[in-house]
Amino acid sequence: MKKEQMDRIHTGKGFIAALDQSGGSTPKALLQYGIQEKSYSNDEEMLGLVHEMRKRIITSPAFDSEYILGAILFENTMDRTIESQFTADYLWEKKGIVPFLKIDKGLAELENGVQLMKPIPDLNGLLKQANEKNIFGTKMRSVIKEANPEGIRKVVEQQFDLGKQILSMGLVPIIEPEVDIHSTNKEKSEKILKDEIFKQLSALDKDSKVMLKLSIPTKDNFYSDFIDDSHVIRVVALSGGYDQKEANEKLAHNNGLIASFSRALSEGLTAQQTDEEFNTMLSHSIKSIYNASIT
């Protein structure tokens, strides 16, 4: 299974669906979906509603392996079921879509122009659960706000240190050092980030393979060197706050870079839509993101 999934992620045509909103972003995701905060009174009810939203997306006929290579899940989603199967098993066995897991626990306070990841308690325990639930790989996010060389170095070092731990457990890490699209020195940050990532890639064992999830670069095809690197399975792009149209336009100018969109994927979907309306909207979004990803 792992080899088949690896081949699909490495060479398949399509994109990665990010369905991993969690913590503070869950109420925003539900609000975007047309569910007000007054509709739930505690975290359990909130998580139940967001699982129903994700289940509606995943079970839609539009959510198809013809266009989608993989899907990133939140831990709570991994632990829940769809049609009596754990979510990861449903994705792979029913849809042919490779399951990933978001493992970070959110961002630390801003320091040196960046936000590192908060500590991840019992990471090995979580990775063991991921293996038991047939997860292929993991994702973890840091944020770069300023072109601070020291801060960016710490972000990349933290990402790769955890990445090695993930690799040791037989999972593929998605390294995600996001550069804030609103940063006043975004292009300079990207240059520093690129250098730091290359330092870490060159220090990996020759058989170690990672994925990179990066903000769409200011300069077209700036990350093409990563796409060709022997340690990199795939380079995917986050939408980062761009709306779907702008994210697709920018992505289409970067050959070989594929989408891993969250908000831009679920844009326009609401709980109030009929199944026909919902599936039509989702199908349009998926096809437009797919077309931007195969340039």
C-alpha positions in Angstrom: 0.0 0.0 0.0 2.7 2.5 1.0 4.6 2.0 -2.3 1.3 2.5 -4.3 0.6 5.6 -2.3 4.1 6.9 -2.6 4.0 6.5 -6.4 0.6 8.3 -6.6 1.9 11.3 -4.5 5.2 11.4 -6.4 4.0 11.2 -10.0 0.2 11.5 -10.0 -1.7 14.4 -11.6 -3.9 16.4 -9.2 -3.6 18.2 -5.9 -3.8 17.7 -2.1 -7.0 18.7 -0.4 -6.4 20.4 3.0 -9.3 19.4 5.4 -7.4 20.0 8.6 -8.8 23.2 10.2 -8.5 22.8 13.9 -8.3 24.7 17.2 -8.9 28.4 16.7 -9.6 28.0 13.0 -12.5 25.6 13.4 -15.1 28.3 14.3 -14.0 30.4 11.3 -14.3 27.3 9.0 -17.8 26.6 10.3 -18.8 30.3 9.9 -17.5 30.3 6.3 -19.7 27.2 5.9 -22.7 29.1 7.2 -22.9 27.7 10.7 -22.9 30.4 13.4 -21.2 30.0 16.8 -24.5 30.0 18.5 -25.3 26.7 16.8 -23.1 24.8 19.2 -22.4 25.1 22.9 -19.2 23.2 23.4 -16.1 21.8 21.6 -17.7 18.3 21.2 -20.7 19.8 19.3 -18.4 22.0 17.3 -16.2 19.1 16.3 -19.2 17.0 15.4 -20.4 19.8 13.1 -17.1 20.2 11.4 -16.8 16.4 10.9 -20.2 16.5 9.1 -18.9 19.3 6.9 -15.7 17.3 6.0 -17.7 14.1 5.6 -20.0 15.9 3.1 -17.0 17.1 1.1 -15.2 13.7 1.2 -18.3 11.7 0.2 -19.3 14.0 -2.6 -19.1 12.5 -6.1 -17.0 15.6 -7.0 -14.3 14.6 -4.5 -12.6 12.2 -6.8 -9.2 10.6 -7.3 -9.2 11.8 -10.9 -8.4 15.3 -9.5 -7.3 14.7 -5.9 -4.1 12.9 -4.9 -4.3 13.2 -1.1 -6.2 14.8 1.8 -4.9 16.2 5.0 -7.0 15.4 8.1 -7.2 16.9 11.6 -6.6 14.4 14.4 -10.2 14.4 15.4 -11.2 13.6 11.8 -8.7 10.7 11.7 -10.4 9.2 14.8 -13.9 9.4 13.4 -15.6 7.3 10.8 -17.3 7.7 7.4 -19.8 5.0 6.5 -18.5 2.7 9.3 -14.8 3.1 8.2 -12.2 5.2 9.8 -11.7 8.3 7.7 -8.3 7.4 6.3 -9.5 3.9 5.3 -12.5 5.4 3.6 -10.3 7.9 1.7 -7.9 5.2 0.4 -10.2 2.2 0.0 -13.3 3.9 -1.4 -11.8 7.0 -3.1 -8.2 6.1 -3.9 -7.1 9.3 -2.1 -3.9 9.2 0.1 -4.5 10.2 3.8 -2.3 12.7 5.7 -2.5 13.9 9.3 -1.9 17.4 10.7 0.2 16.9 13.8 1.1 20.4 15.0 -0.6 21.9 18.0 -0.6 25.5 16.8 1.8 28.4 16.8 4.0 29.9 19.5 4.1 33.7 20.0 5.9 35.8 17.5 9.7 36.0 18.1 12.5 37.0 15.7 9.8 37.7 13.0 8.5 34.1 13.0 6.1 31.8 14.8 7.6 28.4 15.6 5.4 25.4 16.4 4.2 24.9 20.0 5.6 21.7 21.6 3.8 18.5 20.5 3.3 16.3 23.6 3.9 12.6 23.0 4.6 13.0 19.3 5.7 9.3 19.0 2.3 8.3 20.5 0.5 10.3 17.9 2.6 8.9 15.1 2.0 5.4 16.4 -1.8 6.1 16.2 -1.3 7.5 12.7 0.3 4.3 11.6 -2.5 2.2 13.2 -5.1 4.3 11.3 -3.2 3.8 8.0 -2.1 7.4 7.6 0.6 7.9 4.9 2.2 11.2 6.0 2.0 14.2 8.3 1.8 17.9 8.1 3.1 20.6 10.4 2.9 24.4 10.0 5.2 27.3 11.1 4.8 30.9 9.9 7.4 33.5 8.8 6.3 37.1 9.1 9.6 38.9 8.5 12.9 38.4 6.6 14.8 37.6 9.9 17.6 35.2 9.1 17.8 33.9 12.7 14.1 33.3 13.0 13.8 31.6 9.6 16.8 29.3 10.4 15.0 28.3 13.6 11.8 27.6 11.8 13.5 25.3 9.2 15.6 23.5 11.8 12.5 22.8 14.0 10.6 21.5 10.9 13.4 19.2 9.8 14.2 18.0 13.4 10.5 16.9 13.7 10.6 15.6 10.1 13.4 13.2 11.0 11.4 11.9 13.9 8.4 11.3 11.6 10.6 9.6 9.0 11.9 7.2 11.7 8.3 6.1 12.4 7.7 5.2 8.7 5.7 8.3 7.8 6.3 11.0 5.2 6.5 14.5 6.6 5.1 17.6 4.9 7.4 20.4 5.9 5.4 23.6 6.0 7.2 26.9 6.8 4.6 29.3 5.5 5.7 32.8 4.5 2.9 35.3 5.3 1.5 36.6 2.0 1.0 40.0 3.6 4.7 40.3 4.7 6.3 43.5 3.4 9.5 41.6 2.6 8.0 38.3 1.4 10.4 37.8 -1.5 13.4 38.4 0.8 12.0 35.9 3.3 11.6 33.4 0.5 15.3 33.7 -0.5 16.5 33.1 3.0 14.0 30.2 3.4 15.1 28.6 0.2 18.8 28.6 1.4 17.9 27.2 4.8 15.7 24.4 3.3 18.5 23.4 0.9 21.0 23.2 3.9 18.6 20.8 5.6 17.9 18.7 2.5 21.6 18.2 1.8 22.1 16.9 5.3 19.4 14.2 5.0 20.2 10.5 4.5 20.1 9.7 0.8 17.0 7.5 1.2 15.0 10.1 3.3 12.1 11.6 1.4 10.0 14.6 2.4 7.3 16.9 1.0 7.4 20.7 1.1 4.3 22.9 1.5 5.2 26.5 0.7 3.5 29.8 0.1 3.1 30.5 -3.7 6.4 32.4 -4.4 6.6 36.0 -5.4 8.9 35.1 -8.3 7.4 32.5 -10.7 9.1 29.1 -10.6 11.3 30.1 -7.6 10.9 26.7 -6.1 11.6 24.6 -9.2 15.0 23.5 -7.7 13.1 21.8 -4.9 10.8 20.0 -7.4 13.9 18.5 -9.0 15.6 17.6 -5.6 16.1 13.8 -5.0 14.9 14.2 -1.4 11.7 15.9 -2.3 8.6 13.8 -3.2 6.4 16.7 -4.1 6.2 20.5 -3.6 2.7 21.7 -2.8 1.4 25.3 -2.3 -0.9 26.7 0.3 -3.5 29.3 -0.6 -2.4 31.4 2.4 -5.4 33.7 2.4 -5.7 34.4 -1.3 -9.2 33.7 -2.6 -9.6 30.8 -5.0 -9.4 32.8 -8.2 -6.2 34.6 -7.2 -4.6 31.5 -5.7 -5.2 29.5 -8.9 -3.9 32.3 -11.2 -0.7 32.5 -9.2 -0.3 28.8 -8.9 -0.7 28.3 -12.7 2.4 30.4 -13.3 4.6 27.9 -11.3 5.3 24.7 -13.3 5.2 21.5 -11.3 3.9 23.2 -8.1 0.6 21.7 -7.1 -2.1 23.0 -4.7 -2.8 22.0 -1.1 -5.6 24.5 -0.5 -7.9 24.7 2.4 -10.1 27.9 2.5 -9.7 28.2 -1.3 -11.1 24.7 -1.7 -14.1 25.1 0.5 -14.9 28.6 -0.8 -18.6 29.0 -1.6 -19.7 25.8 0.2 -22.5 26.2 2.8 -24.5 23.9 5.0 -27.7 25.5 3.6 -27.0 24.3 0.0 -28.9 21.4 -1.4 -26.7 18.4 -2.3 -27.0 19.3 -5.9 -25.9 22.9 -5.3 -23.1 21.7 -2.9 -21.7 19.1 -5.3 -21.9 21.5 -8.3 -19.9 24.2 -6.4 -17.4 21.7 -5.1 -16.9 20.2 -8.5 -16.2 23.6 -10.0 -13.7 24.4 -7.3 -11.9 21.1 -7.6 -11.6 21.2 -11.4 -10.3 24.8 -11.3 -7.7 24.0 -8.7 -6.7 20.8 -10.6 -6.2 22.8 -13.8 -4.0 25.3 -12.0 -2.0 22.4 -10.5 -1.2 20.6 -13.8 0.7 23.4 -15.5 
